[in-house]
């Protein structure tokens, strides 16, 4: 899983039928220090996240498994909303 911050929403007038009813959000990937790391990605939202939320997301084939219909072309899916990040000595 990867960290990211929701920076916007994506509106489509047409989408793949397997995405019907799925909200799409623009996510800025973050590193372990919560700094921007890479280009923003469009991700399917499964947890009712919104702009400004720090989230955990998954990419690749595993992203498709987070949606109700597993047979979909998702490359990124938000799996959770982060309450806090504690980077300490473990």
N, CA, C and O atoms as a DFTB+ gen file, in Angstrom:
360 C
 N C O
     1  1       0.840      -1.174       0.000
     2  2       0.000       0.000       0.000
     3  2       0.884       1.236       0.000
     4  3       2.016       1.219       0.483
     5  1       0.342       2.290      -0.548
     6  2       1.075       3.540      -0.689
     7  2       0.308       4.666      -0.007
     8  3      -0.913       4.592       0.133
     9  1       1.019       5.704       0.416
    10  2       0.374       6.873       0.994
    11  2       0.107       7.899      -0.097
    12  3       0.858       8.002      -1.067
    13  1      -0.971       8.654       0.072
    14  2      -1.288       9.715      -0.871
    15  2      -2.191      10.744      -0.229
    16  3      -2.727      10.530       0.858
    17  1      -2.353      11.864      -0.914
    18  2      -3.244      12.917      -0.450
    19  2      -4.215      13.210      -1.588
    20  3      -3.798      13.398      -2.731
    21  1      -5.503      13.250      -1.276
    22  2      -6.524      13.554      -2.277
    23  2      -6.429      15.046      -2.584
    24  3      -6.566      15.882      -1.690
    25  1      -6.192      15.374      -3.860
    26  2      -6.036      16.772      -4.259
    27  2      -7.141      17.246      -5.189
    28  3      -7.150      18.409      -5.592
    29  1      -8.068      16.368      -5.535
    30  2      -9.159      16.785      -6.405
    31  2     -10.069      15.647      -6.786
    32  3      -9.855      14.497      -6.403
    33  1     -11.082      15.983      -7.543
    34  2     -12.029      14.987      -8.039
    35  2     -11.945      14.927      -9.556
    36  3     -11.482      15.865     -10.204
    37  1     -12.396      13.820     -10.104
    38  2     -12.418      13.629     -11.551
    39  2     -13.858      13.374     -11.958
    40  3     -14.532      12.507     -11.401
    41  1     -14.322      14.146     -12.944
    42  2     -15.696      13.999     -13.424
    43  2     -15.655      13.485     -14.851
    44  3     -14.948      14.032     -15.698
    45  1     -16.416      12.432     -15.112
    46  2     -16.480      11.838     -16.453
    47  2     -17.926      11.831     -16.926
    48  3     -18.834      11.510     -16.159
    49  1     -18.140      12.187     -18.192
    50  2     -19.502      12.076     -18.698
    51  2     -19.772      10.671     -19.231
    52  3     -20.925      10.294     -19.437
    53  1     -18.706       9.894     -19.455
    54  2     -18.829       8.484     -19.829
    55  2     -17.708       7.720     -19.147
    56  3     -16.579       8.205     -19.069
    57  1     -18.016       6.524     -18.650
    58  2     -16.982       5.669     -18.093
    59  2     -17.276       4.207     -18.393
    60  3     -18.389       3.827     -18.757
    61  1     -16.248       3.418     -18.227
    62  2     -16.354       1.966     -18.357
    63  2     -17.492       1.486     -17.457
    64  3     -17.625       1.957     -16.328
    65  1     -18.301       0.568     -17.938
    66  2     -19.475       0.114     -17.176
    67  2     -19.105      -0.472     -15.814
    68  3     -19.908      -0.400     -14.883
    69  1     -17.916      -1.047     -15.675
    70  2     -17.519      -1.597     -14.376
    71  2     -17.225      -0.498     -13.356
    72  3     -17.069      -0.791     -12.170
    73  1     -17.148       0.765     -13.794
    74  2     -16.929       1.896     -12.899
    75  2     -18.208       2.651     -12.568
    76  3     -18.154       3.675     -11.886
    77  1     -19.355       2.171     -13.035
    78  2     -20.613       2.845     -12.732
    79  2     -20.807       2.927     -11.223
    80  3     -20.706       1.916     -10.528
    81  1     -21.085       4.127     -10.712
    82  2     -21.296       4.332      -9.285
    83  2     -20.015       4.473      -8.478
    84  3     -20.076       4.607      -7.256
    85  1     -18.848       4.448      -9.135
    86  2     -17.565       4.568      -8.441
    87  2     -17.051       6.000      -8.595
    88  3     -16.937       6.511      -9.709
    89  1     -16.742       6.640      -7.462
    90  2     -16.194       7.997      -7.485
    91  2     -14.711       7.925      -7.821
    92  3     -13.996       7.057      -7.321
    93  1     -14.252       8.844      -8.674
    94  2     -12.846       8.913      -9.060
    95  2     -12.219      10.163      -8.437
    96  3     -12.781      11.255      -8.516
    97  1     -11.056       9.990      -7.821
    98  2     -10.356      11.085      -7.160
    99  2      -8.936      11.209      -7.678
   100  3      -8.333      10.226      -8.107
   101  1      -8.404      12.430      -7.636
   102  2      -7.022      12.681      -8.017
   103  2      -6.170      12.603      -6.754
   104  3      -6.410      13.333      -5.792
   105  1      -5.170      11.710      -6.758
   106  2      -4.349      11.449      -5.572
   107  2      -2.893      11.785      -5.865
   108  3      -2.319      11.329      -6.853
   109  1      -2.306      12.596      -4.978
   110  2      -0.872      12.908      -5.050
   111  2      -0.124      11.890      -4.197
   112  3      -0.300      11.882      -2.979
   113  1       0.714      11.021      -4.799
   114  2       1.492      10.071      -3.995
   115  2       2.420      10.811      -3.019
   116  3       2.946      11.881      -3.326
   117  1       2.604      10.212      -1.838
   118  2       3.454      10.773      -0.796
   119  2       4.512       9.759      -0.380
   120  3       4.297       8.552      -0.482
   121  1       5.661      10.255       0.091
   122  2       6.673       9.359       0.639
   123  2       6.423       9.180       2.138
   124  3       5.422       9.666       2.664
   125  1       7.335       8.483       2.825
   126  2       7.137       8.182       4.241
   127  2       7.183       9.420       5.133
   128  3       6.755       9.373       6.286
   129  1       7.706      10.536       4.597
   130  2       7.731      11.798       5.342
   131  2       6.578      12.714       4.935
   132  3       6.543      13.885       5.313
   133  1       5.647      12.177       4.171
   134  2       4.461      12.884       3.678
   135  2       4.810      14.015       2.717
   136  3       4.088      15.009       2.632
   137  1       5.927      13.861       1.987
   138  2       6.300      14.790       0.922
   139  2       5.825      14.225      -0.408
   140  3       5.725      13.009      -0.571
   141  1       5.534      15.102      -1.355
   142  2       5.103      14.657      -2.679
   143  2       6.143      13.732      -3.293
   144  3       7.345      13.987      -3.210
   145  1       5.666      12.654      -3.910
   146  2       6.564      11.664      -4.510
   147  2       5.975      11.172      -5.828
   148  3       5.283      10.155      -5.858
   149  1       6.245      11.881      -6.902
   150  2       5.752      11.454      -8.198
   151  2       4.561      12.257      -8.675
   152  3       4.132      13.221      -8.042
   153  1       4.043      11.827      -9.810
   154  2       2.922      12.487     -10.458
   155  2       1.592      12.029      -9.857
   156  3       1.481      10.883      -9.421
   157  1       0.575      12.908      -9.826
   158  2      -0.744      12.503      -9.338
   159  2      -1.336      11.379     -10.188
   160  3      -1.029      11.255     -11.373
   161  1      -2.189      10.563      -9.565
   162  2      -2.870       9.466     -10.243
   163  2      -4.370       9.582     -10.002
   164  3      -4.810      10.147      -9.001
   165  1      -5.141       9.043     -10.928
   166  2      -6.590       8.950     -10.753
   167  2      -6.872       7.624     -10.068
   168  3      -6.433       6.572     -10.534
   169  1      -7.610       7.672      -8.952
   170  2      -7.885       6.455      -8.182
   171  2      -9.372       6.308      -7.923
   172  3     -10.085       7.291      -7.724
   173  1      -9.826       5.069      -7.929
   174  2     -11.201       4.751      -7.550
   175  2     -11.318       4.883      -6.030
   176  3     -10.413       4.482      -5.298
   177  1     -12.427       5.441      -5.562
   178  2     -12.626       5.651      -4.129
   179  2     -13.581       4.597      -3.575
   180  3     -14.725       4.494      -4.018
   181  1     -13.107       3.817      -2.607
   182  2     -13.958       2.795      -1.978
   183  2     -14.314       3.156      -0.536
   184  3     -15.023       2.402       0.130
   185  1     -13.823       4.315      -0.042
   186  2     -13.971       4.626       1.386
   187  2     -14.561       6.009       1.667
   188  3     -14.505       6.485       2.800
   189  1     -15.128       6.657       0.642
   190  2     -15.725       7.987       0.804
   191  2     -14.710       9.046       1.221
   192  3     -15.005       9.895       2.062
   193  1     -13.512       8.996       0.634
   194  2     -12.489      10.004       0.901
   195  2     -12.860      11.300       0.194
   196  3     -13.715      11.320      -0.692
   197  1     -12.206      12.377       0.599
   198  2     -12.472      13.664      -0.020
   199  2     -11.215      14.495      -0.112
   200  3     -10.176      14.108       0.423
   201  1     -11.290      15.638      -0.787
   202  2     -10.123      16.504      -0.939
   203  2      -9.492      16.848       0.405
   204  3     -10.185      17.211       1.356
   205  1      -8.160      16.727       0.469
   206  2      -7.421      17.010       1.689
   207  2      -7.154      15.794       2.549
   208  3      -6.298      15.851       3.431
   209  1      -7.858      14.691       2.323
   210  2      -7.654      13.477       3.115
   211  2      -6.334      12.803       2.739
   212  3      -5.978      12.728       1.563
   213  1      -5.615      12.315       3.751
   214  2      -4.461      11.444       3.519
   215  2      -5.015      10.028       3.456
   216  3      -5.790       9.617       4.320
   217  1      -4.614       9.286       2.432
   218  2      -5.195       7.962       2.181
   219  2      -4.112       6.925       1.937
   220  3      -2.960       7.263       1.661
   221  1      -4.494       5.662       2.043
   222  2      -3.662       4.567       1.564
   223  2      -4.323       4.057       0.293
   224  3      -5.544       3.914       0.228
   225  1      -3.500       3.786      -0.717
   226  2      -4.015       3.338      -1.991
   227  2      -3.120       2.236      -2.538
   228  3      -1.966       2.083      -2.135
   229  1      -3.676       1.486      -3.450
   230  2      -2.939       0.387      -4.062
   231  2      -2.992       0.554      -5.566
   232  3      -3.985       1.026      -6.120
   233  1      -1.917       0.164      -6.216
   234  2      -1.843       0.241      -7.667
   235  2      -1.707      -1.142      -8.272
   236  3      -1.604      -2.139      -7.557
   237  1      -1.707      -1.194      -9.581
   238  2      -1.551      -2.466     -10.284
   239  2      -2.795      -3.331     -10.214
   240  3      -3.891      -2.839      -9.945
   241  1      -2.623      -4.610     -10.453
   242  2      -3.756      -5.544     -10.484
   243  2      -4.510      -5.582      -9.155
   244  3      -5.726      -5.768      -9.140
   245  1      -3.804      -5.408      -8.050
   246  2      -4.452      -5.432      -6.738
   247  2      -5.482      -4.317      -6.602
   248  3      -6.436      -4.456      -5.835
   249  1      -5.311      -3.217      -7.327
   250  2      -6.261      -2.104      -7.260
   251  2      -7.649      -2.544      -7.704
   252  3      -8.649      -2.091      -7.146
   253  1      -7.720      -3.410      -8.687
   254  2      -9.017      -3.868      -9.192
   255  2      -9.770      -4.692      -8.155
   256  3     -11.000      -4.735      -8.176
   257  1      -9.052      -5.340      -7.256
   258  2      -9.692      -6.210      -6.273
   259  2     -10.427      -5.437      -5.188
   260  3     -11.221      -6.020      -4.449
   261  1     -10.177      -4.135      -5.079
   262  2     -10.858      -3.330      -4.081
   263  2     -12.274      -2.937      -4.459
   264  3     -13.031      -2.452      -3.618
   265  1     -12.637      -3.142      -5.713
   266  2     -13.975      -2.776      -6.183
   267  2     -14.907      -3.982      -6.165
   268  3     -14.470      -5.132      -6.191
   269  1     -16.184      -3.690      -6.119
   270  2     -17.190      -4.759      -6.054
   271  2     -17.073      -5.702      -7.252
   272  3     -17.089      -6.923      -7.099
   273  1     -16.957      -5.117      -8.446
   274  2     -16.771      -5.902      -9.664
   275  2     -15.272      -6.059      -9.893
   276  3     -14.625      -5.101     -10.317
   277  1     -14.701      -7.220      -9.632
   278  2     -13.260      -7.446      -9.740
   279  2     -12.740      -7.371     -11.162
   280  3     -11.543      -7.173     -11.373
   281  1     -13.615      -7.524     -12.134
   282  2     -13.180      -7.487     -13.529
   283  2     -13.317      -6.054     -14.025
   284  3     -14.320      -5.691     -14.640
   285  1     -12.283      -5.230     -13.747
   286  2     -12.296      -3.830     -14.125
   287  2     -10.878      -3.387     -14.463
   288  3      -9.919      -4.069     -14.101
   289  1     -10.727      -2.253     -15.150
   290  2      -9.392      -1.802     -15.558
   291  2      -8.722      -0.821     -14.594
   292  3      -7.875      -0.037     -15.022
   293  1      -9.074      -0.840     -13.318
   294  2      -8.505       0.114     -12.365
   295  2      -6.996      -0.069     -12.204
   296  3      -6.506      -1.188     -12.052
   297  1      -6.271       1.049     -12.240
   298  2      -4.832       1.042     -11.978
   299  2      -4.516       1.547     -10.583
   300  3      -3.394       1.378     -10.105
   301  1      -5.495       2.169      -9.915
   302  2      -5.283       2.700      -8.565
   303  2      -6.627       2.748      -7.838
   304  3      -7.634       3.181      -8.398
   305  1      -6.624       2.296      -6.584
   306  2      -7.834       2.309      -5.760
   307  2      -7.476       2.726      -4.343
   308  3      -6.507       2.238      -3.761
   309  1      -8.277       3.641      -3.797
   310  2      -8.096       4.077      -2.415
   311  2      -8.710       3.022      -1.511
   312  3      -9.877       2.659      -1.664
   313  1      -7.901       2.526      -0.553
   314  2      -8.336       1.448       0.332
   315  2      -8.629       1.904       1.755
   316  3      -9.281       1.176       2.504
   317  1      -8.160       3.104       2.153
   318  2      -8.389       3.562       3.519
   319  2      -8.044       5.026       3.691
   320  3      -7.275       5.593       2.915
   321  1      -8.627       5.638       4.725
   322  2      -8.324       7.017       5.105
   323  2      -7.409       6.966       6.322
   324  3      -7.703       6.276       7.298
   325  1      -6.309       7.691       6.261
   326  2      -5.289       7.672       7.322
   327  2      -5.677       8.661       8.424
   328  3      -5.959       9.829       8.155
   329  1      -5.686       8.171       9.674
   330  2      -5.928       9.058      10.817
   331  2      -4.648       9.759      11.235
   332  3      -4.656      10.963      11.493
   333  1      -3.550       9.020      11.305
   334  2      -2.266       9.613      11.680
   335  2      -1.138       8.723      11.186
   336  3      -1.328       7.537      10.917
   337  1       0.039       9.322      11.074
   338  2       1.243       8.596      10.677
   339  2       2.270       8.804      11.776
   340  3       2.595       9.939      12.123
   341  1       2.780       7.707      12.323
   342  2       3.793       7.789      13.357
   343  2       5.029       7.077      12.853
   344  3       5.073       5.848      12.794
   345  1       6.015       7.845      12.496
   346  2       7.261       7.272      11.984
   347  2       8.288       7.341      13.108
   348  3       8.955       8.359      13.294
   349  1       8.405       6.260      13.844
   350  2       9.319       6.239      14.972
   351  2      10.217       5.019      14.934
   352  3      10.205       4.258      13.966
   353  1      10.984       4.836      15.976
   354  2      11.853       3.662      16.098
   355  2      11.018       2.480      16.555
   356  3      10.348       2.540      17.586
   357  1      11.064       1.420      15.791
   358  2      10.304       0.216      16.144
   359  2      11.244      -0.938      16.338
   360  3      10.806      -2.048      16.641
